[in-house]
Amino acid sequence: MQEFPPDIASETFSYESLPEAERQEVLKNMKLYFDLCSEEYDLWENDMLEERVWRKWEAGISYSFSKKACREAWEVCKQNSYYYEDF
């Protein structure tokens, strides 16, 4: 996440306003984030995490998906990757 643009959480953030190379780099990093979240979900789903740990991770994931940029990146990334159906 440290590689994301500083304004990525803004509701006015737009991937289209980024130069192509930067847009691809941000989307690559978003995919890495989604992969991590999916792995965290899998650990919880398979009873390999304490409930309190999952609830903290789940809150972070929910917060991220409350942001426009995250939701837009998800629409792009999920088309090119496999994620657990319930995730």
Beta strands, then each sheet from edge to edge (+ up, - down):
end
